[in-house]
Amino acid sequence: MHNDITVPYIVRYGSEEQKQKYLPRCTTGELITAIAMTEPGAGSDLQGTNTTAVLDGDHYILNGSKTFITNGQKAGLVIVVAKTDTTAGSKGISLFLVEADLPGFSKGKNLTKLGLKAQDTSELFFQDVKVPKENLLGEEGRGFIYLMQDLPQERLSIAVGAVANARAILEATVAYTKERKAFGTTVASFQNTQFKLAELSAEIDCAEVYTDRCTELLLEDNLDTVTASKAKLLTTDLQCKVADECLQLHGGWGYMWEYPVCRAFADSRIQRIYGGTNEIMKLIISRELMK
C-alpha cells in the first residue's frame, strides 16, 4: 500500500513543495501513508463518493467517512478522495493530502477481518477538517482521472501478489502430500492428487507469464486499464482456486489455523474484492470488447 500504491500519487501529481515536504519521510518510513477511497456506501463505484471538500478561504472543509482503509491506524498522511463539486459527477472528485493530526480527523477501530490479520484496516472520520488549500493533490476536479490512471499499477501489484501466493501454496502442498500417509501410502501417490497439482502448476505458470508481461508494459508506461484488469481478474481467481484445491488435499488438517494453507485460504479471499471487485474487472473488459 505505502510503496506501490499511495506514494506514487505524490510522485506523479504532487507539487514540488509537497514532494519536498513528504517524500523524504515516506522513503525512510518515518511517515506511513494510506489512500482513503472506500466509504460505507461506496466501494468500487468511486463516483458514489459522499465525502465533501468545500473551499473556504485558504482551506478546504472536509466532511465524511471512509472504511476498509489499509494502513488506516498507522498512517500519518492519508490521500483522501472527496467531492469538491457534488453536481459534476466524476469531474467533481479531487484528492487531498490530509495529515492525521489535523483537528476533526479521527480514526475508528481497527477492523477484525477474515484474513490478512497482520495488516491494520480502519474506519476514518472527517468532521469539519480544515485542510490547507496547498494540500490539494494535483488539480481540483481531476481526482477521478488520477485514480483511473494509477489503478492499473495497483491491480498489477495485486496480481503479482496473487501469483506469488498461489505458487507458495502449491509448493507447500506438494511437500505436504509427499509426507502425509493415507491408506498405507502417501497422498502424493494418488493419481487424483497428481492430476490436481499438475493442473494448478500449469495454470500458475501461465498466469505468471502474463503478469510478467504486464510488468514489462508498466515499466514501458504502456500498461492500460483493460490489460491490468485482466491480470487482476485471472490471477486472483486463480489464487482462490489454488487455495481451495490445496486445502482439500490437506484434508481436515487444512482447516486448522496452524497450517499455512488454512491461513492462505483466508487471506486469498479479499483479493477478488479490493482494488476493484472482479465483477468490475469483467465490466471493464467487456466494455472494451463491445466498443
Backbone as CSV, one residue per row, in Angstrom:
resi,resn,N_x,N_y,N_z,CA_x,CA_y,CA_z,C_x,C_y,C_z
1,MET,0.826,-1.204,0.000,0.000,0.000,0.000,0.867,1.263,0.000
2,HIS,1.820,1.333,0.888,2.661,2.523,1.028,3.550,2.714,-0.199
3,ASN,4.317,1.667,-0.558,5.304,1.780,-1.640,4.680,1.807,-3.025
4,ASP,3.792,0.844,-3.287,3.308,0.609,-4.646,2.092,1.436,-5.031
5,ILE,1.329,1.871,-4.049,0.039,2.482,-4.372,-0.039,3.958,-3.979
6,THR,0.224,4.263,-2.712,-0.029,5.626,-2.244,1.058,6.622,-2.629
7,VAL,2.291,6.317,-2.301,3.387,7.255,-2.578,3.492,7.636,-4.055
8,PRO,3.266,6.696,-5.006,3.322,7.096,-6.422,2.376,8.240,-6.790
9,TYR,1.260,8.390,-6.079,0.373,9.519,-6.348,1.082,10.844,-6.072
10,ILE,1.839,10.883,-4.975,2.573,12.103,-4.630,3.676,12.351,-5.654
11,VAL,4.351,11.285,-6.065,5.426,11.402,-7.049,4.890,11.952,-8.369
12,ARG,3.746,11.446,-8.805,3.219,11.813,-10.122,2.473,13.147,-10.129
13,TYR,1.709,13.418,-9.078,0.802,14.557,-9.124,1.111,15.643,-8.096
14,GLY,2.042,15.371,-7.200,2.348,16.341,-6.157,3.129,17.533,-6.682
15,SER,2.962,18.677,-6.018,3.766,19.857,-6.330,5.176,19.634,-5.794
16,GLU,6.092,20.486,-6.221,7.471,20.356,-5.735,7.523,20.536,-4.225
17,GLU,6.703,21.450,-3.715,6.659,21.685,-2.268,6.137,20.448,-1.529
18,GLN,5.106,19.819,-2.063,4.551,18.605,-1.451,5.573,17.469,-1.457
19,LYS,6.275,17.329,-2.554,7.286,16.269,-2.653,8.393,16.489,-1.627
20,GLN,8.866,17.704,-1.523,9.941,18.008,-0.572,9.477,17.810,0.873
21,LYS,8.206,18.103,1.120,7.683,18.014,2.482,7.471,16.577,2.930
22,TYR,6.960,15.726,2.011,6.531,14.391,2.425,7.422,13.236,1.973
23,LEU,7.957,13.290,0.775,8.646,12.118,0.222,9.878,11.666,1.019
24,PRO,10.713,12.581,1.533,11.862,12.102,2.321,11.443,11.229,3.504
25,ARG,10.391,11.647,4.214,9.920,10.866,5.365,9.191,9.595,4.938
26,CYS,8.561,9.634,3.752,7.942,8.410,3.216,9.028,7.388,2.879
27,THR,10.149,7.864,2.383,11.245,6.981,1.986,11.887,6.300,3.190
28,THR,12.048,7.043,4.279,12.680,6.470,5.468,11.724,5.606,6.278
29,GLY,10.425,5.747,6.031,9.439,5.010,6.819,8.963,5.782,8.028
30,GLU,9.504,6.990,8.195,9.059,7.834,9.311,7.595,8.213,9.145
31,LEU,7.168,8.347,7.884,5.795,8.711,7.579,5.153,7.592,6.768
32,ILE,4.092,6.982,7.313,3.352,5.923,6.625,2.119,6.547,5.982
33,THR,1.805,6.076,4.780,0.694,6.668,4.031,-0.434,5.671,3.809
34,ALA,-1.598,6.217,3.486,-2.773,5.421,3.120,-3.555,6.216,2.081
35,ILE,-4.434,5.539,1.381,-5.341,6.228,0.468,-6.775,5.848,0.834
36,ALA,-7.603,6.851,1.013,-8.966,6.639,1.506,-9.958,6.843,0.371
37,MET,-10.369,5.734,-0.258,-11.369,5.772,-1.317,-12.718,5.259,-0.812
38,THR,-12.709,4.027,-0.291,-13.947,3.315,0.028,-14.718,3.976,1.172
39,GLU,-16.037,4.021,1.008,-16.926,4.554,2.036,-17.961,3.496,2.414
40,PRO,-18.647,3.675,3.528,-19.667,2.693,3.919,-20.686,2.407,2.827
41,GLY,-20.984,3.418,1.992,-21.969,3.218,0.936,-21.409,3.308,-0.468
42,ALA,-20.074,3.320,-0.594,-19.452,3.438,-1.915,-18.124,2.692,-1.933
43,GLY,-18.112,1.566,-2.665,-16.891,0.783,-2.765,-16.250,0.965,-4.126
44,SER,-16.507,0.020,-5.030,-15.932,0.093,-6.366,-16.463,1.281,-7.162
45,ASP,-17.642,1.783,-6.803,-18.237,2.922,-7.503,-17.736,4.221,-6.885
46,LEU,-16.586,4.691,-7.371,-15.980,5.882,-6.796,-16.816,7.137,-7.039
47,GLN,-17.640,7.109,-8.081,-18.484,8.272,-8.350,-19.561,8.432,-7.286
48,GLY,-19.771,7.370,-6.486,-20.744,7.439,-5.409,-20.185,8.013,-4.122
49,THR,-18.966,8.544,-4.183,-18.330,9.135,-3.003,-19.191,10.254,-2.416
50,ASN,-19.372,10.222,-1.096,-20.175,11.241,-0.413,-19.336,12.206,0.416
51,THR,-18.071,11.888,0.630,-17.186,12.795,1.361,-17.015,14.077,0.553
52,THR,-17.126,15.221,1.206,-17.063,16.505,0.507,-15.909,17.365,1.024
53,ALA,-15.420,18.225,0.137,-14.396,19.208,0.498,-14.827,20.546,-0.100
54,VAL,-15.179,21.486,0.768,-15.700,22.783,0.335,-14.655,23.854,0.590
55,LEU,-14.301,24.601,-0.463,-13.292,25.653,-0.330,-13.839,26.806,0.510
56,ASP,-13.046,27.169,1.521,-13.422,28.265,2.411,-12.170,29.080,2.696
57,GLY,-11.940,30.126,1.891,-10.735,30.930,2.048,-9.492,30.151,1.679
58,ASP,-8.582,29.990,2.629,-7.316,29.298,2.385,-7.379,27.813,2.736
59,HIS,-8.585,27.319,3.050,-8.726,25.921,3.442,-9.915,25.269,2.728
60,TYR,-9.833,23.944,2.637,-10.996,23.144,2.252,-11.561,22.543,3.529
61,ILE,-12.871,22.571,3.681,-13.521,21.969,4.845,-13.976,20.571,4.442
62,LEU,-13.361,19.580,5.061,-13.564,18.178,4.696,-14.536,17.509,5.651
63,ASN,-15.566,16.864,5.093,-16.547,16.137,5.897,-16.887,14.810,5.235
64,GLY,-16.987,13.769,6.066,-17.348,12.458,5.544,-16.682,11.347,6.328
65,SER,-16.791,10.139,5.807,-16.176,8.991,6.467,-15.708,7.990,5.423
66,LYS,-14.720,7.194,5.799,-14.165,6.152,4.936,-14.075,4.859,5.734
67,THR,-14.057,3.742,5.033,-13.923,2.459,5.723,-13.058,1.506,4.907
68,PHE,-12.601,0.428,5.555,-11.724,-0.573,4.944,-10.414,0.055,4.455
69,ILE,-9.866,1.003,5.210,-8.670,1.716,4.766,-7.410,1.032,5.295
70,THR,-6.647,0.456,4.381,-5.388,-0.199,4.728,-4.385,0.840,5.229
71,ASN,-3.673,0.514,6.293,-2.738,1.415,6.985,-3.473,2.518,7.736
72,GLY,-4.784,2.388,7.859,-5.574,3.439,8.482,-5.123,3.810,9.885
73,GLN,-4.736,2.819,10.683,-4.299,3.103,12.048,-2.913,3.733,12.088
74,LYS,-2.029,3.246,11.232,-0.620,3.670,11.286,-0.338,4.938,10.483
75,ALA,-1.193,5.254,9.533,-0.889,6.336,8.597,-0.805,7.699,9.280
76,GLY,0.243,8.426,8.920,0.374,9.808,9.357,-0.057,10.770,8.270
77,LEU,-0.237,10.227,7.057,-0.675,11.029,5.919,-1.624,10.190,5.076
78,VAL,-2.796,10.733,4.793,-3.814,10.000,4.041,-4.231,10.807,2.814
79,ILE,-4.205,10.146,1.653,-4.770,10.763,0.450,-6.270,10.488,0.484
80,VAL,-7.044,11.530,0.612,-8.495,11.392,0.758,-9.191,11.769,-0.547
81,VAL,-10.076,10.886,-0.989,-10.905,11.136,-2.165,-12.169,11.847,-1.706
82,ALA,-12.413,13.031,-2.264,-13.585,13.816,-1.846,-14.161,14.574,-3.031
83,LYS,-15.415,14.948,-2.910,-16.073,15.722,-3.957,-15.958,17.221,-3.647
84,THR,-15.375,17.930,-4.594,-15.310,19.388,-4.483,-16.468,20.029,-5.238
85,ASP,-17.155,19.225,-6.059,-18.361,19.687,-6.761,-19.333,18.516,-6.808
86,THR,-20.361,18.565,-6.005,-21.296,17.442,-5.884,-22.235,17.318,-7.082
87,THR,-22.189,18.284,-7.994,-23.085,18.254,-9.161,-22.373,17.831,-10.438
88,ALA,-21.049,17.587,-10.359,-20.262,17.361,-11.576,-19.908,15.908,-11.828
89,GLY,-20.478,14.987,-11.044,-20.164,13.566,-11.245,-18.694,13.281,-11.030
90,SER,-18.100,12.494,-11.936,-16.689,12.127,-11.797,-15.777,13.340,-11.919
91,LYS,-16.241,14.389,-12.601,-15.423,15.593,-12.776,-15.401,16.466,-11.529
92,GLY,-16.147,16.081,-10.516,-16.166,16.846,-9.272,-15.337,16.234,-8.164
93,ILE,-14.557,15.174,-8.497,-13.763,14.468,-7.490,-12.333,15.009,-7.455
94,SER,-11.825,15.236,-6.251,-10.461,15.737,-6.065,-9.753,14.914,-4.993
95,LEU,-8.439,15.033,-4.948,-7.618,14.306,-3.972,-6.943,15.298,-3.031
96,PHE,-6.859,14.921,-1.756,-6.267,15.798,-0.753,-5.257,15.039,0.108
97,LEU,-4.168,15.710,0.438,-3.180,15.171,1.363,-3.573,15.633,2.764
98,VAL,-4.052,14.698,3.568,-4.592,15.040,4.882,-3.704,14.431,5.966
99,GLU,-3.137,15.290,6.778,-2.271,14.829,7.864,-3.129,14.350,9.032
100,ALA,-2.686,13.282,9.665,-3.511,12.594,10.669,-3.757,13.410,11.932
101,ASP,-2.924,14.429,12.188,-3.084,15.197,13.424,-3.966,16.434,13.260
102,LEU,-4.600,16.585,12.091,-5.486,17.736,11.902,-6.733,17.603,12.779
103,PRO,-7.151,18.683,13.424,-8.367,18.643,14.245,-9.582,18.217,13.418
104,GLY,-10.381,17.323,13.988,-11.564,16.828,13.299,-11.351,15.529,12.553
105,PHE,-10.079,15.125,12.404,-9.753,13.862,11.750,-9.574,12.809,12.840
106,SER,-10.418,11.788,12.823,-10.308,10.732,13.832,-10.302,9.359,13.175
107,LYS,-9.679,8.421,13.864,-9.588,7.047,13.375,-10.473,6.150,14.224
108,GLY,-11.258,5.341,13.553,-12.112,4.406,14.266,-11.345,3.174,14.691
109,LYS,-12.066,2.119,14.962,-11.443,0.888,15.430,-10.695,0.189,14.307
110,ASN,-9.729,-0.628,14.704,-9.044,-1.499,13.760,-9.989,-2.663,13.463
111,LEU,-10.438,-2.781,12.232,-11.474,-3.744,11.876,-10.970,-5.189,11.950
112,THR,-11.823,-6.089,12.408,-11.489,-7.504,12.514,-11.872,-8.197,11.214
113,LYS,-10.872,-8.768,10.532,-11.087,-9.316,9.193,-10.972,-10.843,9.188
114,LEU,-11.449,-11.430,8.090,-11.306,-12.867,7.878,-9.847,-13.263,7.785
115,GLY,-9.080,-12.515,7.004,-7.660,-12.808,6.808,-6.825,-11.548,6.890
116,LEU,-5.575,-11.653,6.436,-4.637,-10.525,6.481,-4.638,-9.868,7.856
117,LYS,-4.531,-10.682,8.875,-4.695,-10.201,10.248,-3.541,-9.329,10.738
118,ALA,-2.386,-9.414,10.067,-1.255,-8.580,10.477,-1.373,-7.150,9.956
119,GLN,-2.333,-6.924,9.075,-2.482,-5.630,8.416,-3.609,-4.838,9.065
120,ASP,-3.333,-3.575,9.415,-4.387,-2.773,10.032,-5.314,-2.199,8.960
121,THR,-6.590,-2.297,9.223,-7.626,-1.821,8.303,-8.657,-1.064,9.129
122,SER,-8.897,0.199,8.785,-9.629,1.067,9.703,-10.752,1.861,9.070
123,GLU,-11.581,2.382,9.957,-12.544,3.420,9.614,-11.859,4.765,9.856
124,LEU,-12.175,5.760,9.018,-11.653,7.113,9.196,-12.824,8.086,9.159
125,PHE,-12.760,9.117,10.001,-13.851,10.084,10.088,-13.312,11.506,9.952
126,PHE,-14.039,12.324,9.215,-13.637,13.709,8.981,-14.814,14.622,9.314
127,GLN,-14.619,15.436,10.344,-15.679,16.355,10.766,-15.141,17.780,10.762
128,ASP,-15.518,18.515,9.737,-15.074,19.913,9.575,-13.552,20.034,9.669
129,VAL,-12.866,19.141,8.995,-11.393,19.162,8.983,-10.931,20.269,8.046
130,LYS,-10.103,21.182,8.561,-9.590,22.287,7.753,-8.280,21.849,7.085
131,VAL,-8.389,21.536,5.805,-7.225,21.088,5.032,-6.657,22.288,4.278
132,PRO,-5.393,22.633,4.492,-4.813,23.776,3.777,-4.994,23.650,2.264
133,LYS,-5.263,24.760,1.631,-5.500,24.780,0.185,-4.337,24.162,-0.588
134,GLU,-3.120,24.355,-0.071,-1.933,23.829,-0.753,-1.824,22.307,-0.645
135,ASN,-2.713,21.678,0.122,-2.694,20.218,0.241,-3.600,19.524,-0.778
136,LEU,-4.184,20.304,-1.670,-4.865,19.711,-2.823,-3.810,18.992,-3.657
137,LEU,-4.044,17.727,-3.981,-3.073,16.945,-4.761,-3.434,17.047,-6.241
138,GLY,-2.558,17.656,-7.022,-2.850,17.877,-8.431,-3.862,18.992,-8.590
139,GLU,-4.721,18.855,-9.598,-5.708,19.889,-9.892,-7.082,19.502,-9.344
140,GLU,-7.830,20.516,-8.955,-9.190,20.272,-8.488,-10.034,19.698,-9.631
141,GLY,-10.831,18.671,-9.308,-11.715,18.071,-10.291,-11.086,16.997,-11.155
142,ARG,-9.802,16.738,-10.966,-9.128,15.720,-11.778,-8.805,14.459,-10.974
143,GLY,-9.360,14.363,-9.776,-9.074,13.220,-8.917,-9.470,11.886,-9.531
144,PHE,-10.637,11.843,-10.161,-11.102,10.593,-10.760,-10.168,10.151,-11.881
145,ILE,-9.691,11.100,-12.672,-8.737,10.778,-13.743,-7.449,10.234,-13.151
146,TYR,-6.948,10.859,-12.084,-5.734,10.384,-11.439,-5.913,8.947,-10.934
147,LEU,-7.061,8.680,-10.328,-7.331,7.345,-9.801,-7.362,6.317,-10.926
148,MET,-7.996,6.659,-12.041,-8.074,5.730,-13.171,-6.702,5.490,-13.789
149,GLN,-5.857,6.506,-13.785,-4.518,6.363,-14.345,-3.620,5.493,-13.464
150,ASP,-3.842,5.545,-12.159,-2.964,4.814,-11.240,-3.490,3.445,-10.839
151,LEU,-4.769,3.189,-11.054,-5.327,1.893,-10.676,-4.678,0.713,-11.407
152,PRO,-4.237,0.846,-12.687,-3.552,-0.292,-13.317,-2.345,-0.781,-12.529
153,GLN,-1.555,0.135,-11.965,-0.408,-0.292,-11.169,-0.864,-1.012,-9.901
154,GLU,-1.915,-0.495,-9.268,-2.434,-1.154,-8.070,-2.920,-2.562,-8.399
155,ARG,-3.627,-2.706,-9.510,-4.167,-4.013,-9.888,-3.051,-4.978,-10.278
156,LEU,-2.007,-4.459,-10.894,-0.857,-5.313,-11.204,-0.173,-5.762,-9.913
157,SER,-0.057,-4.865,-8.952,0.543,-5.227,-7.665,-0.245,-6.358,-7.002
158,ILE,-1.567,-6.287,-7.086,-2.413,-7.353,-6.549,-2.177,-8.650,-7.308
159,ALA,-2.049,-8.554,-8.635,-1.814,-9.741,-9.467,-0.484,-10.401,-9.136
160,VAL,0.542,-9.602,-8.953,1.863,-10.142,-8.596,1.782,-10.910,-7.282
161,GLY,1.096,-10.316,-6.311,0.921,-10.996,-5.027,0.118,-12.266,-5.155
162,ALA,-0.882,-12.249,-6.031,-1.731,-13.430,-6.229,-0.940,-14.595,-6.797
163,VAL,-0.123,-14.316,-7.804,0.691,-15.374,-8.418,1.712,-15.918,-7.426
164,ALA,2.360,-15.021,-6.693,3.364,-15.448,-5.718,2.742,-16.306,-4.621
165,ASN,1.585,-15.891,-4.149,0.897,-16.652,-3.102,0.414,-18.001,-3.621
166,ALA,-0.115,-18.020,-4.834,-0.576,-19.280,-5.413,0.583,-20.272,-5.536
167,ARG,1.725,-19.790,-5.977,2.878,-20.686,-6.125,3.355,-21.192,-4.767
168,ALA,3.371,-20.325,-3.790,3.806,-20.726,-2.449,2.875,-21.781,-1.860
169,ILE,1.557,-21.585,-2.054,0.578,-22.561,-1.559,0.784,-23.906,-2.247
170,LEU,1.006,-23.869,-3.557,1.213,-25.107,-4.314,2.456,-25.841,-3.820
171,GLU,3.556,-25.125,-3.659,4.804,-25.756,-3.224,4.649,-26.378,-1.840
172,ALA,3.951,-25.679,-0.948,3.736,-26.220,0.401,2.865,-27.474,0.348
173,THR,1.913,-27.497,-0.575,1.011,-28.643,-0.696,1.715,-29.845,-1.310
174,VAL,2.568,-29.610,-2.292,3.364,-30.709,-2.869,4.197,-31.370,-1.773
175,ALA,4.842,-30.557,-0.949,5.662,-31.096,0.143,4.804,-31.870,1.145
176,TYR,3.629,-31.327,1.462,2.749,-31.983,2.434,2.267,-33.335,1.924
177,THR,1.850,-33.389,0.669,1.294,-34.644,0.133,2.354,-35.741,0.011
178,LYS,3.590,-35.342,-0.103,4.668,-36.337,-0.162,4.913,-36.984,1.195
179,GLU,4.540,-36.275,2.264,4.783,-36.773,3.620,3.542,-37.421,4.240
180,ARG,2.371,-36.908,3.901,1.132,-37.357,4.534,0.749,-38.760,4.042
181,LYS,0.468,-39.646,4.986,0.106,-41.023,4.649,-1.407,-41.234,4.751
182,ALA,-1.950,-41.984,3.816,-3.366,-42.376,3.831,-3.508,-43.699,3.086
183,PHE,-4.256,-44.626,3.659,-4.467,-45.942,3.049,-3.141,-46.653,2.749
184,GLY,-2.204,-46.480,3.644,-0.941,-47.208,3.527,0.060,-46.626,2.547
185,THR,-0.219,-45.457,1.999,0.725,-44.829,1.071,0.640,-43.315,1.214
186,THR,1.473,-42.579,0.492,1.437,-41.117,0.585,0.283,-40.570,-0.249
187,VAL,-0.227,-39.423,0.162,-1.291,-38.759,-0.590,-0.803,-38.396,-1.992
188,ALA,0.478,-38.120,-2.113,1.052,-37.745,-3.406,1.028,-38.892,-4.410
189,SER,0.900,-40.122,-3.943,0.923,-41.267,-4.855,-0.412,-41.468,-5.576
190,PHE,-1.461,-40.806,-5.108,-2.763,-40.953,-5.745,-2.823,-40.139,-7.039
191,GLN,-3.428,-40.740,-8.050,-3.495,-40.063,-9.344,-4.295,-38.768,-9.255
192,ASN,-5.348,-38.754,-8.448,-6.138,-37.532,-8.291,-5.277,-36.391,-7.778
193,THR,-4.429,-36.683,-6.790,-3.526,-35.667,-6.249,-2.576,-35.166,-7.320
194,GLN,-1.986,-36.087,-8.054,-1.021,-35.724,-9.086,-1.666,-34.868,-10.171
195,PHE,-2.876,-35.246,-10.590,-3.564,-34.506,-11.649,-3.951,-33.096,-11.176
196,LYS,-4.449,-33.003,-9.930,-4.835,-31.698,-9.393,-3.627,-30.763,-9.337
197,LEU,-2.525,-31.275,-8.824,-1.323,-30.454,-8.694,-0.753,-30.080,-10.056
198,ALA,-0.844,-30.991,-11.010,-0.353,-30.710,-12.363,-1.155,-29.581,-13.008
199,GLU,-2.469,-29.642,-12.858,-3.338,-28.602,-13.428,-3.022,-27.238,-12.815
200,LEU,-2.886,-27.217,-11.505,-2.613,-25.952,-10.821,-1.253,-25.402,-11.216
201,SER,-0.271,-26.265,-11.335,1.072,-25.836,-11.735,1.058,-25.200,-13.114
202,ALA,0.337,-25.812,-14.049,0.255,-25.278,-15.411,-0.434,-23.912,-15.420
203,GLU,-1.513,-23.788,-14.650,-2.250,-22.528,-14.623,-1.432,-21.410,-13.978
204,ILE,-0.691,-21.747,-12.940,0.152,-20.743,-12.281,1.245,-20.268,-13.223
205,ASP,1.869,-21.191,-13.951,2.908,-20.807,-14.908,2.367,-19.844,-15.954
206,CYS,1.181,-20.134,-16.487,0.568,-19.264,-17.493,0.254,-17.882,-16.910
207,ALA,-0.269,-17.860,-15.702,-0.598,-16.589,-15.051,0.661,-15.770,-14.792
208,GLU,1.734,-16.457,-14.436,2.983,-15.761,-14.156,3.552,-15.105,-15.419
209,VAL,3.461,-15.805,-16.542,3.944,-15.248,-17.805,3.164,-13.974,-18.159
210,TYR,1.845,-14.030,-18.028,1.019,-12.859,-18.345,1.332,-11.704,-17.387
211,THR,1.503,-12.021,-16.115,1.815,-10.985,-15.127,3.168,-10.359,-15.407
212,ASP,4.140,-11.179,-15.793,5.457,-10.647,-16.155,5.351,-9.700,-17.346
213,ARG,4.515,-10.062,-18.314,4.328,-9.182,-19.473,3.692,-7.861,-19.052
214,CYS,2.752,-7.911,-18.143,2.137,-6.683,-17.637,3.164,-5.809,-16.921
215,THR,4.077,-6.447,-16.211,5.137,-5.703,-15.528,6.023,-4.990,-16.546
216,GLU,6.331,-5.662,-17.630,7.105,-5.033,-18.706,6.361,-3.820,-19.269
217,LEU,5.067,-3.977,-19.486,4.266,-2.866,-20.007,4.238,-1.692,-19.030
218,LEU,4.168,-1.994,-17.724,4.173,-0.936,-16.718,5.478,-0.153,-16.772
219,LEU,6.580,-0.865,-16.882,7.891,-0.211,-16.936,8.057,0.617,-18.202
220,GLU,7.333,0.220,-19.250,7.347,0.979,-20.510,6.298,2.091,-20.507
221,ASP,5.554,2.205,-19.402,4.453,3.164,-19.263,3.351,2.899,-20.279
222,ASN,3.125,1.607,-20.561,2.109,1.221,-21.540,1.049,0.279,-20.973
223,LEU,0.987,0.130,-19.656,0.000,-0.761,-19.061,-1.351,-0.048,-18.992
224,ASP,-2.318,-0.523,-19.780,-3.627,0.119,-19.800,-4.583,-0.552,-18.804
225,THR,-5.719,0.091,-18.613,-6.689,-0.360,-17.621,-7.223,-1.760,-17.924
226,VAL,-7.524,-2.033,-19.191,-8.106,-3.322,-19.557,-7.112,-4.460,-19.324
227,THR,-5.874,-4.266,-19.747,-4.849,-5.304,-19.584,-4.606,-5.589,-18.105
228,ALA,-4.524,-4.535,-17.298,-4.319,-4.713,-15.853,-5.529,-5.381,-15.207
229,SER,-6.715,-5.051,-15.691,-7.936,-5.661,-15.149,-7.969,-7.156,-15.434
230,LYS,-7.510,-7.550,-16.617,-7.436,-8.978,-16.954,-6.471,-9.700,-16.014
231,ALA,-5.344,-9.066,-15.742,-4.357,-9.676,-14.842,-4.935,-9.849,-13.446
232,LYS,-5.603,-8.817,-12.958,-6.185,-8.874,-11.619,-7.273,-9.933,-11.540
233,LEU,-8.133,-9.983,-12.548,-9.232,-10.953,-12.584,-8.711,-12.388,-12.601
234,LEU,-7.823,-12.680,-13.528,-7.346,-14.054,-13.718,-6.524,-14.553,-12.534
235,THR,-5.603,-13.725,-12.055,-4.683,-14.188,-11.012,-5.350,-14.330,-9.657
236,THR,-6.280,-13.423,-9.337,-6.926,-13.529,-8.018,-7.935,-14.671,-7.988
237,ASP,-8.630,-14.888,-9.101,-9.496,-16.069,-9.190,-8.658,-17.338,-9.044
238,LEU,-7.494,-17.330,-9.687,-6.615,-18.494,-9.613,-6.075,-18.696,-8.203
239,GLN,-5.691,-17.630,-7.543,-5.197,-17.750,-6.170,-6.238,-18.410,-5.274
240,CYS,-7.478,-17.975,-5.394,-8.548,-18.562,-4.582,-8.774,-20.032,-4.947
241,LYS,-8.686,-20.352,-6.220,-8.852,-21.734,-6.665,-7.733,-22.615,-6.104
242,VAL,-6.507,-22.136,-6.190,-5.355,-22.896,-5.686,-5.483,-23.114,-4.180
243,ALA,-5.845,-22.059,-3.457,-6.004,-22.177,-2.006,-7.069,-23.204,-1.653
244,ASP,-8.176,-23.193,-2.381,-9.272,-24.119,-2.121,-8.874,-25.562,-2.438
245,GLU,-8.285,-25.783,-3.612,-7.895,-27.135,-4.029,-6.800,-27.700,-3.112
246,CYS,-5.858,-26.840,-2.743,-4.758,-27.310,-1.897,-5.224,-27.578,-0.471
247,LEU,-6.157,-26.776,0.017,-6.727,-27.055,1.335,-7.404,-28.423,1.325
248,GLN,-8.114,-28.725,0.250,-8.789,-30.021,0.121,-7.785,-31.167,0.199
249,LEU,-6.641,-30.998,-0.412,-5.624,-32.050,-0.407,-4.974,-32.233,0.966
250,HIS,-5.146,-31.249,1.831,-4.656,-31.381,3.202,-5.660,-32.127,4.088
251,GLY,-6.873,-32.340,3.579,-7.897,-32.978,4.401,-8.280,-32.089,5.568
252,GLY,-8.665,-32.715,6.669,-9.098,-31.972,7.848,-8.038,-31.042,8.400
253,TRP,-6.765,-31.418,8.237,-5.693,-30.568,8.747,-5.645,-29.235,8.005
254,GLY,-6.122,-29.207,6.785,-6.131,-27.964,6.023,-7.055,-26.916,6.610
255,TYR,-7.995,-27.352,7.431,-8.957,-26.436,8.049,-8.451,-25.898,9.381
256,MET,-7.263,-26.337,9.787,-6.686,-25.918,11.054,-5.800,-24.687,10.848
257,TRP,-6.012,-23.673,11.690,-5.313,-22.391,11.537,-3.794,-22.534,11.610
258,GLU,-3.308,-23.576,12.289,-1.857,-23.740,12.421,-1.181,-24.085,11.101
259,TYR,-1.951,-24.558,10.127,-1.382,-24.920,8.837,-1.394,-23.707,7.894
260,PRO,-0.280,-23.452,7.200,-0.195,-22.294,6.301,-1.299,-22.253,5.254
261,VAL,-1.732,-23.417,4.777,-2.757,-23.426,3.729,-4.083,-22.872,4.235
262,CYS,-4.358,-23.053,5.509,-5.592,-22.513,6.094,-5.538,-20.992,6.131
263,ARG,-4.417,-20.462,6.581,-4.263,-19.004,6.629,-4.234,-18.421,5.221
264,ALA,-3.615,-19.147,4.291,-3.572,-18.690,2.900,-4.968,-18.653,2.294
265,PHE,-5.799,-19.617,2.663,-7.182,-19.658,2.190,-7.944,-18.423,2.669
266,ALA,-7.760,-18.080,3.936,-8.442,-16.904,4.492,-7.915,-15.611,3.871
267,ASP,-6.612,-15.543,3.673,-6.006,-14.325,3.124,-6.381,-14.091,1.664
268,SER,-6.603,-15.167,0.927,-6.810,-15.043,-0.514,-8.148,-14.416,-0.883
269,ARG,-9.135,-14.542,-0.032,-10.499,-14.177,-0.437,-10.671,-12.692,-0.749
270,ILE,-9.955,-11.842,-0.028,-10.098,-10.401,-0.241,-9.556,-9.965,-1.589
271,GLN,-8.672,-10.757,-2.171,-8.021,-10.369,-3.424,-9.035,-10.116,-4.547
272,ARG,-10.155,-10.807,-4.493,-11.174,-10.639,-5.539,-12.098,-9.459,-5.265
273,ILE,-11.845,-8.757,-4.145,-12.713,-7.644,-3.754,-11.993,-6.299,-3.845
274,TYR,-10.832,-6.177,-3.169,-10.197,-4.850,-3.179,-9.475,-4.572,-4.496
275,GLY,-9.167,-3.291,-4.708,-8.584,-2.880,-5.979,-9.617,-2.850,-7.098
276,GLY,-10.895,-2.899,-6.716,-11.990,-3.051,-7.676,-12.403,-4.508,-7.707
277,THR,-13.664,-4.785,-7.452,-14.110,-6.179,-7.414,-13.887,-6.853,-8.767
278,ASN,-13.819,-8.173,-8.765,-13.612,-8.884,-10.031,-14.799,-8.728,-10.976
279,GLU,-15.967,-8.431,-10.415,-17.108,-8.124,-11.271,-16.875,-6.816,-12.036
280,ILE,-16.249,-5.845,-11.365,-15.895,-4.593,-12.044,-14.838,-4.845,-13.112
281,MET,-13.893,-5.765,-12.828,-12.880,-6.106,-13.835,-13.555,-6.651,-15.098
282,LYS,-14.549,-7.503,-14.903,-15.274,-8.065,-16.049,-16.015,-6.971,-16.818
283,LEU,-16.557,-6.013,-16.081,-17.274,-4.910,-16.714,-16.322,-4.076,-17.574
284,ILE,-15.143,-3.791,-17.039,-14.145,-3.010,-17.770,-13.716,-3.738,-19.045
285,ILE,-13.458,-5.030,-18.924,-13.015,-5.828,-20.058,-14.123,-5.926,-21.123
286,SER,-15.345,-6.164,-20.668,-16.456,-6.344,-21.606,-16.785,-5.051,-22.346
287,ARG,-16.643,-3.920,-21.659,-16.893,-2.634,-22.322,-15.930,-2.424,-23.486
288,GLU,-14.683,-2.823,-23.290,-13.685,-2.702,-24.355,-14.046,-3.629,-25.524
289,LEU,-14.516,-4.828,-25.196,-14.885,-5.779,-26.239,-16.075,-5.305,-27.062
290,MET,-17.000,-4.597,-26.400,-18.244,-4.206,-27.057,-18.183,-2.860,-27.757
291,LYS,-17.030,-2.239,-27.760,-16.901,-0.941,-28.422,-17.240,-1.050,-29.901
